[in-house]
């Protein structure tokens, strides 16, 4: 059984982007996560040890976003997915990276990329770049 745990609007200031000014000045990125997790063990035990500690996960994701600048949000989204899949209880993850201050001349509300990655049978995150749907 897979339930969904969502953490929305994680805000990080980072220096990702193709252009020099993005790397130099940085900008805000917002991250949305939805994790496929079986919450039944935690519901039965009422023990944090039996579920994904989303407070710790947010700290890990924020660290992944703010380290080592990359050019593309595609690379950043994959890094975040890989971070989430380090917890063996996470069966799949959907990551949305928002880049509301992207360097676009037209008026726009947001640029966002959403990827979904599943745990492979061997227990590793899917690093092939192949997007798959949940459950």
N, C-alpha and C positions, 0 to 999 in steps of 0.2 A: 504494500500500500504506500502511495506517495501523497503527502500533503504538500501545501505550498506555504512557505514563509517568505514574506516580502519585507524589504527594508528600502524605503524610498527617499530620495532627495539627499543622499550623502554628499555633502559639499566639500570640495577640495580645491585648493589653489595650487596649480602646477604649471610647468613650463613646456608643455607639449605643443607641437605644431611644425609645419614645414617652413614657415617664415622666421627670419632672424628676430623680428620684434616679438613673436610669440615665445620664442625660447628665452629672450632677454627679459621681457616684461612679465610673462606668465598671464594666466587668466583662470577664471573659475570653471571647474568641471563639476557636473552633478551626476551621481551614479544611482541607478535603481537596480536592485537585486531581487530576484525571485528564486528561491531554492526549493528543489524537490527533496523533501525530507519526510521520513516516517516518524510522525510525532507520537504514535501510540505508546512507545516505551516511556517517554517522558510524562505523558498524561497519566500512565499507570503508577509511576514511581514518584511523581512530583519532584524530580531531582534534576538539577541543571546538568549533571554529568551525562544524562541520557538524551540530550538534545544538542543542537548547535547553539553555542553561546554567541548570540548575535552581537553582543557588545564587543567581544574579542574579535569577531569576524570583521566588524566595521573598522576596528583599529588596523587590522591586517590589510584590508582593502584600501584604506586611506594611505597607509605606508606604500602600498603597491602603486597607487596613483601618483604620489608625490615624489617618488624616486626616479632616477634615470629617465630623462626626457626622451620621448619617441616622436617620430614625425606624424604618425597616423593614429586616429582614434580606433581603427581596427586593431592595431597592435596593442593599444591600451586595454581595449575590451577583452582581448584574449588573455592578457596578463591578469586581469581581474578574475576572469573565469577560472584560470588555473589556480589562483589563490583560493577561491571558494571550494574548488574540488579537492584541495588538500585534506579537508575533513571527510573522512570515509563515510559519514552519515549523509553527505550531500550526494544524491543520485544524479541530479542535473541542476544546471544553473542557467538562468536567463539574466543577462547583463545589458542594461541600457546606459550608454554614455551620452550625456547631454553636453553640448558645447555651445552655450547660449551667446557667447561673444566671439564666435568664429569670424574670421576676416572676410566678410561678404559685403559688397557694396550696397546691395538692395536691403530694404527693410525686411526683417524676418524675426520670428519669435524664438526659434531654436534649431539647432542641428542635433540630431540624435541618431545613434547607431544601436541596434539591438541584436545581440547574438545569443544563441542557445547552445550549450555544450553539455554532453552526457558523459558520465563516467564510463570508461571502457570496461569490458569484462575482466581485464586483469587488474582493475582498480585504479588506473591512471585516468586523468582528464583527457578528453579528445583534443589533441593538439594538431589534428590534420587540417583544421580550419573549416571542416564540414559542419554546417549548421544542421542541427536536428531538433525536432520538436520535443517537448516534454512528454513524459510517460508514454 
